[in-house]
Amino acid sequence: MAQVDSDGYQTSVTEEQINEIAVLASRENLELGCKLIKKEVIEKALKKVREDPQINQAVERRKRAEEQGKRLFKDEAIVAQSPDLPEQLQPDENGLSAAQFQVYADFALLGPGRDSDSAGGAADTSPSNASQQVLPQQPPQGLTSILKQIDQYGLTEMNREYLLTKINSMNHNSPTEEEREKLWTYVQRNLETACKNYDSRNPQGVEPIIEVLSLIVTSYKVEDFSKKLLTNVFLQLDVRIFNEVELNILLMSKEIISKREWDSQLAIFFKESAAQLPESELQFFANFLEAAIVEKKILTKEAVPELIAVIERMQSDQTIGKFCQYILETLNFKSGLGSSSGADANHASLREFFIKWVVMSYVDDKENQERQINTLFEDLGSMGIVTEPRLLFSFCKVMVHTSIEKAVTFGDTGEKRPADRLDFRYIDSFVKLIVVLLSKFNFNKHEFMTKILEFIGEVLDEDHRTKKADFNQRPYYRMLMNILTAVNHSDCFNQKTHLLILYSMADLFKSLSPSYYPAFCFAWLDLISHK
């Protein structure tokens, strides 16, 4: 680009130089604009602070206290709220510790243009890095100091020893009332925090708190904290937290809440309130008992005798009798399978039936194909799949597992398939069988499709968690896209059921968000934008 300067000389400016000048000018204008905005915001905020009557009154009270020689002024409004604050935030007459002062000093070093190295090498004091921090040279004195050190540095081996030594001392020598109250307040607060922050898709987030709670509850013998935590804390939480099956199982497996007391309290609750509960909350009892007794095996039916007895007695109830029968039949059926090698045999039989179906789906002789399919459905009927919903759901879960497995591995050797040679025949046949089952049999189609989507989510979650970089999203995309297409084009649903199934699919897509499953993000984007 040619230009003429003031002296009449022609100068040349390249396109690259023009871009550099534009970028520099934009950056300077942006910084100037941000500074002006910042200045305006600060001035307005300061003006409001200076004019706020409550702030002015609080400042005046503190000035008068200082004039009267009071070293620590207690604002009654704040004191009234302090019992609800975490221990670390409660007012302390001794002021801040050296470690607490260091936190403020480290924050003061952070600012625009400063990275972690320029911050004077300040240590990261976040809980996730607590184990990397250097513990104080002097051992903590007293229960309060030990608990504070655990909160700050995590449950290191040394902190574990400090805590166990103190708890053993309290077990053998009667603890003071202050110590008992302090320990109870600590476990109560941490259980509430763990429950409210629990996410079944990322249970590792509360593992440090659960570990500390389990250690305290199982080693402290002066009081039965497991019973007290259940009745005074856990059962008082929001019903949505209480209905989290995996959370219940986690707390029981770690002995944080009492299994015996859980059985007693839930038996009373079920007896008094079950007939008025919505179906979603009733389903919790079925899901919990199945997961805890059959799948996780942290309980037996004998460990919850009161709840089982109440459910047995309520089989004749007009409102929920059928649901109680359903729970008991599920436990008896699944427990029978899990009591021996029957579970493996049943799984193998269902898998074999599915593989037969896939082979039949690609038979060219239509007459022979129809005959084989009729025989297959007769065999499935004789197994009880048509009459036993749980067996039908087991069959669907086997089909989901098998379809994904066959898509990414060679059948004979189990060797991983190349990315461009995936086998989708099993997935396509699985979706065809779903449509056939929906057309041929009369059952709750929304519940059936919801369970299938739930199984797909479970398998994807496990696959994504274990395979990490080797996770392949294409089989799941194929399966979900085929189901979405089948649901939208099938005539075996009425309008209401069709809409409910789409809502269930939307719930699944929401739970498979890229923030939780980044390796599934491209498939997820295509699925949610599908018309």
Summary of the structure (lengths in Angstrom):
residues: 531
radius of gyration: 32.0
end to end distance: 49.7
largest distance: 105.7
contacts: 1363
relative contact order: 0.03
helix: 72%
strand: 2%
